Amino acid sequence: MKTALRFIVVDDDPINNMVCKYVITNFAPAAGIQLFTDPEKALQFIQNEHDHESDNQETVLFLDINMPVMSGWEFLDAYSSFEDKLHSQIKIIILSSSIDPEDIEQARNHPLVSGYFPKPLSKETLMNMNE
């Protein structure tokens, strides 16, 4: 897979979002990056923006699990109701500080999740995603 040119980061921690933006910008300078601390706003953005996309450009979405208003799992439940066309455009990667084996196993078995990586995002993680 070639490097995605669009990234979405959904994490309630604005510092982690800025770290992600910095790492992605250094890895793929031309990439578009959308940062969200509110998962519901991210869902609205995805539904509104990606619903009108005509190209098949892949977007990578980094999703935190533990967020106060809506967890990553609740985000995935809401996202699963979107059209399959959206699912094929967005590759979801869990980016979490959780070391709970149940979270890791749930991510591994979730049909909409393509990977699970520990925080913070690193260049190595971006490189490993593409393997």
N, CA, C and O atoms as CSV, one atom per row, in Angstrom:
chain,resi,resn,atom,element,x,y,z
A,1,MET,N,N,0.842,-1.184,0.000
A,1,MET,CA,C,0.000,0.000,0.000
A,1,MET,C,C,0.879,1.236,0.000
A,1,MET,O,O,1.848,1.312,0.756
A,2,LYS,N,N,0.554,2.193,-0.831
A,2,LYS,CA,C,1.300,3.449,-0.799
A,2,LYS,C,C,0.812,4.303,0.372
A,2,LYS,O,O,-0.236,4.033,0.958
A,3,THR,N,N,1.570,5.315,0.696
A,3,THR,CA,C,1.227,6.172,1.823
A,3,THR,C,C,-0.067,6.929,1.549
A,3,THR,O,O,-0.240,7.533,0.491
A,4,ALA,N,N,-0.971,6.883,2.528
A,4,ALA,CA,C,-2.229,7.615,2.409
A,4,ALA,C,C,-1.937,9.108,2.389
A,4,ALA,O,O,-0.971,9.569,2.996
A,5,LEU,N,N,-2.772,9.854,1.691
A,5,LEU,CA,C,-2.593,11.296,1.637
A,5,LEU,C,C,-3.592,12.027,2.520
A,5,LEU,O,O,-3.585,13.256,2.592
A,6,ARG,N,N,-4.455,11.267,3.195
A,6,ARG,CA,C,-5.415,11.870,4.115
A,6,ARG,C,C,-5.412,11.085,5.418
A,6,ARG,O,O,-5.418,9.854,5.432
A,7,PHE,N,N,-5.403,11.839,6.507
A,7,PHE,CA,C,-5.413,11.239,7.835
A,7,PHE,C,C,-6.454,11.942,8.687
A,7,PHE,O,O,-6.647,13.154,8.585
A,8,ILE,N,N,-7.123,11.163,9.529
A,8,ILE,CA,C,-8.033,11.689,10.531
A,8,ILE,C,C,-7.564,11.122,11.868
A,8,ILE,O,O,-7.307,9.924,11.986
A,9,VAL,N,N,-7.454,11.990,12.872
A,9,VAL,CA,C,-7.081,11.551,14.209
A,9,VAL,C,C,-8.241,11.875,15.138
A,9,VAL,O,O,-8.685,13.020,15.222
A,10,VAL,N,N,-8.728,10.845,15.837
A,10,VAL,CA,C,-9.834,11.020,16.777
A,10,VAL,C,C,-9.326,10.612,18.159
A,10,VAL,O,O,-9.177,9.428,18.462
A,11,ASP,N,N,-9.068,11.614,18.980
A,11,ASP,CA,C,-8.537,11.393,20.331
A,11,ASP,C,C,-8.922,12.596,21.183
A,11,ASP,O,O,-8.778,13.739,20.747
A,12,ASP,N,N,-9.408,12.348,22.386
A,12,ASP,CA,C,-9.831,13.448,23.249
A,12,ASP,C,C,-8.661,14.253,23.802
A,12,ASP,O,O,-8.871,15.309,24.399
A,13,ASP,N,N,-7.441,13.778,23.617
A,13,ASP,CA,C,-6.245,14.456,24.134
A,13,ASP,C,C,-5.631,15.342,23.045
A,13,ASP,O,O,-5.036,14.825,22.100
A,14,PRO,N,N,-5.767,16.676,23.164
A,14,PRO,CA,C,-5.237,17.564,22.130
A,14,PRO,C,C,-3.712,17.468,21.969
A,14,PRO,O,O,-3.190,17.710,20.881
A,15,ILE,N,N,-3.011,17.121,23.030
A,15,ILE,CA,C,-1.549,16.976,22.925
A,15,ILE,C,C,-1.205,15.782,22.047
A,15,ILE,O,O,-0.319,15.869,21.197
A,16,ASN,N,N,-1.903,14.667,22.249
A,16,ASN,CA,C,-1.662,13.509,21.392
A,16,ASN,C,C,-1.993,13.839,19.941
A,16,ASN,O,O,-1.296,13.395,19.029
A,17,ASN,N,N,-3.051,14.614,19.722
A,17,ASN,CA,C,-3.408,15.000,18.352
A,17,ASN,C,C,-2.290,15.803,17.695
A,17,ASN,O,O,-1.986,15.612,16.518
A,18,MET,N,N,-1.678,16.706,18.469
A,18,MET,CA,C,-0.582,17.507,17.915
A,18,MET,C,C,0.647,16.637,17.631
A,18,MET,O,O,1.348,16.856,16.644
A,19,VAL,N,N,0.908,15.649,18.498
A,19,VAL,CA,C,2.004,14.710,18.240
A,19,VAL,C,C,1.738,13.953,16.938
A,19,VAL,O,O,2.635,13.793,16.109
A,20,CYS,N,N,0.511,13.495,16.767
A,20,CYS,CA,C,0.149,12.781,15.534
A,20,CYS,C,C,0.344,13.670,14.312
A,20,CYS,O,O,0.898,13.240,13.301
A,21,LYS,N,N,-0.115,14.905,14.416
A,21,LYS,CA,C,0.028,15.836,13.286
A,21,LYS,C,C,1.505,16.031,12.938
A,21,LYS,O,O,1.875,16.020,11.764
A,22,TYR,N,N,2.336,16.208,13.947
A,22,TYR,CA,C,3.766,16.404,13.730
A,22,TYR,C,C,4.389,15.182,13.044
A,22,TYR,O,O,5.128,15.324,12.070
A,23,VAL,N,N,4.092,13.999,13.549
A,23,VAL,CA,C,4.679,12.767,12.993
A,23,VAL,C,C,4.194,12.539,11.563
A,23,VAL,O,O,4.986,12.207,10.680
A,24,ILE,N,N,2.895,12.716,11.337
A,24,ILE,CA,C,2.354,12.507,9.986
A,24,ILE,C,C,2.942,13.519,9.011
A,24,ILE,O,O,3.312,13.154,7.895
A,25,THR,N,N,3.034,14.786,9.414
A,25,THR,CA,C,3.579,15.830,8.544
A,25,THR,C,C,5.024,15.531,8.168
A,25,THR,O,O,5.429,15.777,7.032
A,26,ASN,N,N,5.803,15.005,9.103
A,26,ASN,CA,C,7.188,14.652,8.793
A,26,ASN,C,C,7.286,13.409,7.916
A,26,ASN,O,O,8.236,13.266,7.147
A,27,PHE,N,N,6.319,12.515,8.027
A,27,PHE,CA,C,6.319,11.281,7.249
A,27,PHE,C,C,5.763,11.503,5.843
A,27,PHE,O,O,6.282,10.970,4.863
A,28,ALA,N,N,4.702,12.297,5.766
A,28,ALA,CA,C,4.024,12.556,4.488
A,28,ALA,C,C,3.660,14.038,4.427
A,28,ALA,O,O,2.531,14.412,4.742
A,29,PRO,N,N,4.616,14.887,4.020
A,29,PRO,CA,C,4.413,16.341,4.056
A,29,PRO,C,C,3.188,16.847,3.295
A,29,PRO,O,O,2.628,17.882,3.654
A,30,ALA,N,N,2.770,16.142,2.264
A,30,ALA,CA,C,1.628,16.603,1.464
A,30,ALA,C,C,0.283,16.105,1.996
A,30,ALA,O,O,-0.764,16.410,1.425
A,31,ALA,N,N,0.311,15.346,3.076
A,31,ALA,CA,C,-0.919,14.742,3.588
A,31,ALA,C,C,-1.865,15.783,4.176
A,31,ALA,O,O,-1.440,16.760,4.792
A,32,GLY,N,N,-3.146,15.549,3.973
A,32,GLY,CA,C,-4.174,16.330,4.643
A,32,GLY,C,C,-4.468,15.682,5.980
A,32,GLY,O,O,-4.586,14.459,6.063
A,33,ILE,N,N,-4.589,16.481,7.026
A,33,ILE,CA,C,-4.778,15.937,8.371
A,33,ILE,C,C,-5.936,16.654,9.044
A,33,ILE,O,O,-5.961,17.883,9.109
A,34,GLN,N,N,-6.886,15.891,9.539
A,34,GLN,CA,C,-8.001,16.420,10.307
A,34,GLN,C,C,-7.878,15.876,11.728
A,34,GLN,O,O,-7.743,14.669,11.924
A,35,LEU,N,N,-7.924,16.765,12.717
A,35,LEU,CA,C,-7.808,16.375,14.119
A,35,LEU,C,C,-9.137,16.620,14.824
A,35,LEU,O,O,-9.758,17.669,14.657
A,36,PHE,N,N,-9.565,15.635,15.617
A,36,PHE,CA,C,-10.821,15.762,16.355
A,36,PHE,C,C,-10.627,15.315,17.799
A,36,PHE,O,O,-10.096,14.235,18.057
A,37,THR,N,N,-11.062,16.159,18.742
A,37,THR,CA,C,-11.097,15.757,20.141
A,37,THR,C,C,-12.499,15.266,20.509
A,37,THR,O,O,-12.695,14.686,21.578
A,38,ASP,N,N,-13.463,15.494,19.634
A,38,ASP,CA,C,-14.848,15.073,19.844
A,38,ASP,C,C,-15.196,14.017,18.786
A,38,ASP,O,O,-15.306,14.338,17.602
A,39,PRO,N,N,-15.370,12.756,19.212
A,39,PRO,CA,C,-15.668,11.690,18.248
A,39,PRO,C,C,-16.947,11.929,17.441
A,39,PRO,O,O,-17.027,11.544,16.274
A,40,GLU,N,N,-17.942,12.562,18.058
A,40,GLU,CA,C,-19.186,12.810,17.335
A,40,GLU,C,C,-18.971,13.784,16.182
A,40,GLU,O,O,-19.568,13.628,15.117
A,41,LYS,N,N,-18.121,14.787,16.388
A,41,LYS,CA,C,-17.804,15.723,15.305
A,41,LYS,C,C,-17.025,15.017,14.198
A,41,LYS,O,O,-17.191,15.329,13.019
A,42,ALA,N,N,-16.181,14.071,14.579
A,42,ALA,CA,C,-15.443,13.296,13.572
A,42,ALA,C,C,-16.411,12.474,12.727
A,42,ALA,O,O,-16.263,12.398,11.507
A,43,LEU,N,N,-17.394,11.863,13.367
A,43,LEU,CA,C,-18.392,11.089,12.620
A,43,LEU,C,C,-19.166,11.979,11.652
A,43,LEU,O,O,-19.419,11.587,10.513
A,44,GLN,N,N,-19.543,13.182,12.105
A,44,GLN,CA,C,-20.248,14.123,11.227
A,44,GLN,C,C,-19.373,14.512,10.044
A,44,GLN,O,O,-19.843,14.564,8.907
A,45,PHE,N,N,-18.099,14.786,10.314
A,45,PHE,CA,C,-17.163,15.150,9.250
A,45,PHE,C,C,-17.058,14.018,8.230
A,45,PHE,O,O,-17.133,14.251,7.023
A,46,ILE,N,N,-16.887,12.799,8.721
A,46,ILE,CA,C,-16.745,11.653,7.816
A,46,ILE,C,C,-17.988,11.504,6.955
A,46,ILE,O,O,-17.899,11.320,5.741
A,47,GLN,N,N,-19.129,11.583,7.586
A,47,GLN,CA,C,-20.368,11.402,6.832
A,47,GLN,C,C,-20.557,12.515,5.806
A,47,GLN,O,O,-20.974,12.250,4.678
A,48,ASN,N,N,-20.255,13.757,6.183
A,48,ASN,CA,C,-20.458,14.883,5.275
A,48,ASN,C,C,-19.389,14.982,4.201
A,48,ASN,O,O,-19.707,15.218,3.036
A,49,GLU,N,N,-18.146,14.810,4.566
A,49,GLU,CA,C,-17.046,14.999,3.617
A,49,GLU,C,C,-16.801,13.784,2.737
A,49,GLU,O,O,-16.667,13.918,1.521
A,50,HIS,N,N,-16.742,12.622,3.327
A,50,HIS,CA,C,-16.405,11.431,2.549
A,50,HIS,C,C,-17.573,10.919,1.733
A,50,HIS,O,O,-17.377,10.184,0.765
A,51,ASP,N,N,-18.772,11.291,2.103
A,51,ASP,CA,C,-19.936,10.840,1.353
A,51,ASP,C,C,-19.934,11.414,-0.058
A,51,ASP,O,O,-20.560,10.854,-0.958
A,52,HIS,N,N,-19.237,12.524,-0.254
A,52,HIS,CA,C,-19.222,13.174,-1.559
A,52,HIS,C,C,-17.919,12.955,-2.311
A,52,HIS,O,O,-17.703,13.547,-3.368
A,53,GLU,N,N,-17.057,12.115,-1.776
A,53,GLU,CA,C,-15.780,11.858,-2.433
A,53,GLU,C,C,-16.013,11.022,-3.691
A,53,GLU,O,O,-16.770,10.051,-3.682
A,54,SER,N,N,-15.356,11.418,-4.753
A,54,SER,CA,C,-15.499,10.662,-5.992
A,54,SER,C,C,-14.286,9.800,-6.265
A,54,SER,O,O,-14.364,8.838,-7.029
A,55,ASP,N,N,-13.156,10.137,-5.644
A,55,ASP,CA,C,-11.965,9.322,-5.877
A,55,ASP,C,C,-11.896,8.199,-4.850
A,55,ASP,O,O,-12.674,8.160,-3.897
A,56,ASN,N,N,-10.974,7.309,-5.057
A,56,ASN,CA,C,-10.812,6.184,-4.149
A,56,ASN,C,C,-9.584,6.370,-3.273
A,56,ASN,O,O,-8.988,5.392,-2.822
A,57,GLN,N,N,-9.208,7.601,-3.032
A,57,GLN,CA,C,-8.049,7.911,-2.196
A,57,GLN,C,C,-8.291,7.393,-0.784
A,57,GLN,O,O,-9.292,7.727,-0.151
A,58,GLU,N,N,-7.366,6.578,-0.303
A,58,GLU,CA,C,-7.532,6.022,1.034
A,58,GLU,C,C,-7.257,7.061,2.110
A,58,GLU,O,O,-6.352,7.887,1.987
A,59,THR,N,N,-8.049,7.000,3.152
A,59,THR,CA,C,-7.860,7.819,4.338
A,59,THR,C,C,-7.546,6.879,5.491
A,59,THR,O,O,-8.188,5.839,5.643
A,60,VAL,N,N,-6.562,7.241,6.300
A,60,VAL,CA,C,-6.253,6.480,7.507
A,60,VAL,C,C,-6.826,7.246,8.690
A,60,VAL,O,O,-6.586,8.443,8.843
A,61,LEU,N,N,-7.586,6.546,9.526
A,61,LEU,CA,C,-8.178,7.145,10.711
A,61,LEU,C,C,-7.544,6.500,11.941
A,61,LEU,O,O,-7.663,5.294,12.153
A,62,PHE,N,N,-6.874,7.316,12.743
A,62,PHE,CA,C,-6.316,6.841,14.011
A,62,PHE,C,C,-7.349,7.110,15.089
A,62,PHE,O,O,-7.793,8.245,15.262
A,63,LEU,N,N,-7.734,6.066,15.815
A,63,LEU,CA,C,-8.830,6.148,16.779
A,63,LEU,C,C,-8.355,5.717,18.159
A,63,LEU,O,O,-7.802,4.631,18.329
A,64,ASP,N,N,-8.580,6.588,19.144
A,64,ASP,CA,C,-8.312,6.230,20.529
A,64,ASP,C,C,-9.488,5.404,21.052
A,64,ASP,O,O,-10.608,5.533,20.558
A,65,ILE,N,N,-9.236,4.564,22.041
A,65,ILE,CA,C,-10.309,3.751,22.619
A,65,ILE,C,C,-10.966,4.464,23.789
A,65,ILE,O,O,-12.190,4.584,23.849
A,66,ASN,N,N,-10.137,4.939,24.723
A,66,ASN,CA,C,-10.650,5.487,25.976
A,66,ASN,C,C,-10.861,6.994,25.881
A,66,ASN,O,O,-9.938,7.789,26.056
A,67,MET,N,N,-12.107,7.357,25.598
A,67,MET,CA,C,-12.483,8.768,25.535
A,67,MET,C,C,-13.739,8.940,26.385
A,67,MET,O,O,-14.557,8.023,26.453
A,68,PRO,N,N,-13.911,10.094,27.037
A,68,PRO,CA,C,-14.989,10.247,28.017
A,68,PRO,C,C,-16.409,10.314,27.463
A,68,PRO,O,O,-17.314,9.710,28.040
A,69,VAL,N,N,-16.628,11.021,26.373
A,69,VAL,CA,C,-17.987,11.211,25.878
A,69,VAL,C,C,-18.450,10.013,25.057
A,69,VAL,O,O,-19.566,9.522,25.232
A,70,MET,N,N,-17.594,9.554,24.172
A,70,MET,CA,C,-17.886,8.414,23.301
A,70,MET,C,C,-16.602,7.610,23.166
A,70,MET,O,O,-15.592,8.131,22.694
A,71,SER,N,N,-16.632,6.362,23.572
A,71,SER,CA,C,-15.422,5.538,23.476
A,71,SER,C,C,-15.140,5.180,22.017
A,71,SER,O,O,-15.991,5.353,21.145
A,72,GLY,N,N,-13.953,4.689,21.774
A,72,GLY,CA,C,-13.613,4.236,20.427
A,72,GLY,C,C,-14.542,3.124,19.950
A,72,GLY,O,O,-14.887,3.051,18.771
A,73,TRP,N,N,-14.943,2.257,20.884
A,73,TRP,CA,C,-15.855,1.156,20.514
A,73,TRP,C,C,-17.223,1.708,20.135
A,73,TRP,O,O,-17.844,1.222,19.190
A,74,GLU,N,N,-17.703,2.722,20.863
A,74,GLU,CA,C,-18.978,3.353,20.521
A,74,GLU,C,C,-18.873,4.086,19.182
A,74,GLU,O,O,-19.820,4.096,18.396
A,75,PHE,N,N,-17.712,4.699,18.931
A,75,PHE,CA,C,-17.451,5.347,17.644
A,75,PHE,C,C,-17.589,4.315,16.522
A,75,PHE,O,O,-18.245,4.571,15.513
A,76,LEU,N,N,-16.965,3.150,16.707
A,76,LEU,CA,C,-17.023,2.106,15.684
A,76,LEU,C,C,-18.451,1.599,15.477
A,76,LEU,O,O,-18.846,1.294,14.351
A,77,ASP,N,N,-19.226,1.508,16.565
A,77,ASP,CA,C,-20.630,1.098,16.429
A,77,ASP,C,C,-21.393,2.090,15.565
A,77,ASP,O,O,-22.155,1.691,14.684
A,78,ALA,N,N,-21.191,3.388,15.813
A,78,ALA,CA,C,-21.873,4.416,15.021
A,78,ALA,C,C,-21.372,4.403,13.577
A,78,ALA,O,O,-22.161,4.512,12.638
A,79,TYR,N,N,-20.064,4.271,13.407
A,79,TYR,CA,C,-19.456,4.263,12.075
A,79,TYR,C,C,-19.939,3.060,11.252
A,79,TYR,O,O,-20.069,3.149,10.031
A,80,SER,N,N,-20.203,1.944,11.928
A,80,SER,CA,C,-20.622,0.738,11.204
A,80,SER,C,C,-21.950,0.931,10.477
A,80,SER,O,O,-22.256,0.184,9.547
A,81,SER,N,N,-22.743,1.922,10.888
A,81,SER,CA,C,-24.023,2.168,10.223
A,81,SER,C,C,-23.859,2.969,8.931
A,81,SER,O,O,-24.813,3.106,8.165
A,82,PHE,N,N,-22.674,3.493,8.684
A,82,PHE,CA,C,-22.425,4.249,7.446
A,82,PHE,C,C,-22.374,3.285,6.260
A,82,PHE,O,O,-22.210,2.076,6.423
A,83,GLU,N,N,-22.519,3.850,5.078
A,83,GLU,CA,C,-22.507,3.045,3.851
A,83,GLU,C,C,-21.182,2.307,3.673
A,83,GLU,O,O,-20.133,2.787,4.104
A,84,ASP,N,N,-21.237,1.151,3.042
A,84,ASP,CA,C,-20.035,0.364,2.785
A,84,ASP,C,C,-19.010,1.145,1.965
A,84,ASP,O,O,-17.806,0.928,2.094
A,85,LYS,N,N,-19.494,2.048,1.128
A,85,LYS,CA,C,-18.596,2.878,0.314
A,85,LYS,C,C,-17.625,3.638,1.213
A,85,LYS,O,O,-16.440,3.750,0.897
A,86,LEU,N,N,-18.123,4.156,2.325
A,86,LEU,CA,C,-17.258,4.867,3.274
A,86,LEU,C,C,-16.265,3.909,3.916
A,86,LEU,O,O,-15.091,4.240,4.083
A,87,HIS,N,N,-16.734,2.736,4.270
A,87,HIS,CA,C,-15.850,1.755,4.911
A,87,HIS,C,C,-14.673,1.398,4.008
A,87,HIS,O,O,-13.567,1.164,4.494
A,88,SER,N,N,-14.904,1.357,2.711
A,88,SER,CA,C,-13.819,0.997,1.792
A,88,SER,C,C,-12.829,2.144,1.592
A,88,SER,O,O,-11.707,1.913,1.143
A,89,GLN,N,N,-13.226,3.376,1.919
A,89,GLN,CA,C,-12.345,4.531,1.741
A,89,GLN,C,C,-11.477,4.815,2.966
A,89,GLN,O,O,-10.461,5.502,2.864
A,90,ILE,N,N,-11.879,4.287,4.123
A,90,ILE,CA,C,-11.207,4.651,5.371
A,90,ILE,C,C,-10.641,3.417,6.052
A,90,ILE,O,O,-11.352,2.446,6.313
A,91,LYS,N,N,-9.351,3.476,6.332
A,91,LYS,CA,C,-8.661,2.403,7.056
A,91,LYS,C,C,-8.545,2.853,8.514
A,91,LYS,O,O,-7.889,3.854,8.804
A,92,ILE,N,N,-9.178,2.118,9.426
A,92,ILE,CA,C,-9.180,2.495,10.833
A,92,ILE,C,C,-8.089,1.745,11.592
A,92,ILE,O,O,-8.003,0.517,11.556
A,93,ILE,N,N,-7.261,2.528,12.279
A,93,ILE,CA,C,-6.188,2.001,13.112
A,93,ILE,C,C,-6.445,2.461,14.547
A,93,ILE,O,O,-6.598,3.656,14.800
A,94,ILE,N,N,-6.491,1.519,15.477
A,94,ILE,CA,C,-6.611,1.897,16.886
A,94,ILE,C,C,-5.232,2.368,17.339
A,94,ILE,O,O,-4.235,1.666,17.165
A,95,LEU,N,N,-5.190,3.553,17.918
A,95,LEU,CA,C,-3.958,4.120,18.477
A,95,LEU,C,C,-4.280,4.416,19.933
A,95,LEU,O,O,-4.965,5.391,20.242
A,96,SER,N,N,-3.783,3.569,20.823
A,96,SER,CA,C,-4.235,3.650,22.206
A,96,SER,C,C,-3.107,3.423,23.192
A,96,SER,O,O,-2.106,2.779,22.880
A,97,SER,N,N,-3.288,3.966,24.392
A,97,SER,CA,C,-2.347,3.709,25.478
A,97,SER,C,C,-2.778,2.484,26.277
A,97,SER,O,O,-2.082,2.074,27.206
A,98,SER,N,N,-3.915,1.901,25.924
A,98,SER,CA,C,-4.423,0.734,26.642
A,98,SER,C,C,-3.520,-0.475,26.406
A,98,SER,O,O,-3.132,-0.777,25.277
A,99,ILE,N,N,-3.203,-1.149,27.495
A,99,ILE,CA,C,-2.448,-2.405,27.383
A,99,ILE,C,C,-3.333,-3.591,27.785
A,99,ILE,O,O,-2.855,-4.711,27.965
A,100,ASP,N,N,-4.629,-3.313,27.921
A,100,ASP,CA,C,-5.598,-4.341,28.284
A,100,ASP,C,C,-5.669,-5.375,27.158
A,100,ASP,O,O,-6.013,-5.034,26.027
A,101,PRO,N,N,-5.344,-6.639,27.461
A,101,PRO,CA,C,-5.397,-7.673,26.408
A,101,PRO,C,C,-6.773,-7.796,25.747
A,101,PRO,O,O,-6.863,-8.157,24.574
A,102,GLU,N,N,-7.841,-7.498,26.489
A,102,GLU,CA,C,-9.179,-7.563,25.896
A,102,GLU,C,C,-9.362,-6.496,24.825
A,102,GLU,O,O,-9.973,-6.762,23.790
A,103,ASP,N,N,-8.836,-5.278,25.058
A,103,ASP,CA,C,-8.908,-4.225,24.037
A,103,ASP,C,C,-8.146,-4.639,22.786
A,103,ASP,O,O,-8.630,-4.470,21.667
A,104,ILE,N,N,-6.957,-5.180,22.985
A,104,ILE,CA,C,-6.128,-5.593,21.845
A,104,ILE,C,C,-6.822,-6.700,21.057
A,104,ILE,O,O,-6.839,-6.674,19.827
A,105,GLU,N,N,-7.391,-7.665,21.765
A,105,GLU,CA,C,-8.088,-8.771,21.101
A,105,GLU,C,C,-9.348,-8.279,20.393
A,105,GLU,O,O,-9.637,-8.704,19.274
A,106,GLN,N,N,-10.094,-7.390,21.034
A,106,GLN,CA,C,-11.305,-6.849,20.415
A,106,GLN,C,C,-10.959,-6.081,19.139
A,106,GLN,O,O,-11.667,-6.186,18.138
A,107,ALA,N,N,-9.881,-5.316,19.176
A,107,ALA,CA,C,-9.444,-4.585,17.977
A,107,ALA,C,C,-9.034,-5.555,16.878
A,107,ALA,O,O,-9.374,-5.370,15.710
A,108,ARG,N,N,-8.305,-6.581,17.263
A,108,ARG,CA,C,-7.828,-7.566,16.281
A,108,ARG,C,C,-8.997,-8.263,15.581
A,108,ARG,O,O,-8.903,-8.608,14.403
A,109,ASN,N,N,-10.094,-8.469,16.309
A,109,ASN,CA,C,-11.232,-9.205,15.759
A,109,ASN,C,C,-12.329,-8.315,15.178
A,109,ASN,O,O,-13.300,-8.816,14.610
A,110,HIS,N,N,-12.179,-6.997,15.318
A,110,HIS,CA,C,-13.225,-6.093,14.823
A,110,HIS,C,C,-13.134,-5.981,13.299
A,110,HIS,O,O,-12.054,-5.721,12.768
A,111,PRO,N,N,-14.241,-6.172,12.594
A,111,PRO,CA,C,-14.193,-6.171,11.119
A,111,PRO,C,C,-13.810,-4.828,10.496
A,111,PRO,O,O,-13.364,-4.792,9.349
A,112,LEU,N,N,-13.974,-3.732,11.224
A,112,LEU,CA,C,-13.659,-2.419,10.659
A,112,LEU,C,C,-12.278,-1.910,11.052
A,112,LEU,O,O,-11.858,-0.847,10.593
A,113,VAL,N,N,-11.572,-2.649,11.889
A,113,VAL,CA,C,-10.266,-2.211,12.386
A,113,VAL,C,C,-9.151,-2.945,11.640
A,113,VAL,O,O,-9.160,-4.170,11.524
A,114,SER,N,N,-8.190,-2.160,11.137
A,114,SER,CA,C,-7.083,-2.730,10.362
A,114,SER,C,C,-5.809,-2.917,11.159
A,114,SER,O,O,-4.865,-3.540,10.673
A,115,GLY,N,N,-5.760,-2.387,12.386
A,115,GLY,CA,C,-4.546,-2.538,13.176
A,115,GLY,C,C,-4.683,-1.905,14.541
A,115,GLY,O,O,-5.605,-1.132,14.801
A,116,TYR,N,N,-3.740,-2.250,15.411
A,116,TYR,CA,C,-3.708,-1.727,16.782
A,116,TYR,C,C,-2.267,-1.377,17.091
A,116,TYR,O,O,-1.386,-2.233,17.019
A,117,PHE,N,N,-2.022,-0.112,17.438
A,117,PHE,CA,C,-0.672,0.342,17.753
A,117,PHE,C,C,-0.707,1.149,19.052
A,117,PHE,O,O,-1.699,1.813,19.351
A,118,PRO,N,N,0.375,1.087,19.816
A,118,PRO,CA,C,0.439,1.869,21.057
A,118,PRO,C,C,0.757,3.332,20.778
A,118,PRO,O,O,1.421,3.670,19.798
A,119,LYS,N,N,0.258,4.200,21.678
A,119,LYS,CA,C,0.636,5.614,21.630
A,119,LYS,C,C,2.052,5.734,22.154
A,119,LYS,O,O,2.499,4.873,22.911
A,120,PRO,N,N,2.756,6.758,21.780
A,120,PRO,CA,C,2.404,7.784,20.792
A,120,PRO,C,C,2.670,7.290,19.377
A,120,PRO,O,O,3.426,6.340,19.173
A,121,LEU,N,N,2.047,7.936,18.409
A,121,LEU,CA,C,2.290,7.618,17.012
A,121,LEU,C,C,3.744,7.887,16.689
A,121,LEU,O,O,4.319,8.881,17.134
A,122,SER,N,N,4.333,6.997,15.915
A,122,SER,CA,C,5.732,7.160,15.526
A,122,SER,C,C,5.876,6.912,14.030
A,122,SER,O,O,4.984,6.364,13.383
A,123,LYS,N,N,7.013,7.325,13.505
A,123,LYS,CA,C,7.312,7.069,12.097
A,123,LYS,C,C,7.329,5.566,11.837
A,123,LYS,O,O,6.896,5.110,10.778
A,124,GLU,N,N,7.828,4.797,12.806
A,124,GLU,CA,C,7.883,3.339,12.668
A,124,GLU,C,C,6.474,2.753,12.534
A,124,GLU,O,O,6.244,1.835,11.746
A,125,THR,N,N,5.535,3.298,13.315
A,125,THR,CA,C,4.147,2.831,13.215
A,125,THR,C,C,3.611,3.114,11.812
A,125,THR,O,O,2.983,2.248,11.203
A,126,LEU,N,N,3.856,4.319,11.299
A,126,LEU,CA,C,3.390,4.642,9.950
A,126,LEU,C,C,4.023,3.725,8.905
A,126,LEU,O,O,3.359,3.313,7.954
A,127,MET,N,N,5.283,3.410,9.078
A,127,MET,CA,C,5.953,2.511,8.144
A,127,MET,C,C,5.386,1.079,8.266
A,127,MET,O,O,5.189,0.402,7.257
A,128,ASN,N,N,5.131,0.634,9.479
A,128,ASN,CA,C,4.612,-0.723,9.692
A,128,ASN,C,C,3.174,-0.882,9.200
A,128,ASN,O,O,2.762,-1.980,8.826
A,129,MET,N,N,2.421,0.201,9.200
A,129,MET,CA,C,1.049,0.150,8.677
A,129,MET,C,C,1.035,-0.219,7.210
A,129,MET,O,O,0.088,-0.842,6.728
A,130,ASN,N,N,2.066,0.158,6.509
A,130,ASN,CA,C,2.105,-0.026,5.057
A,130,ASN,C,C,2.634,-1.387,4.632
A,130,ASN,O,O,2.742,-1.669,3.439
A,131,GLU,N,N,2.958,-2.220,5.588
A,131,GLU,CA,C,3.486,-3.544,5.234
A,131,GLU,C,C,2.363,-4.522,4.979
A,131,GLU,O,O,2.617,-5.686,4.669
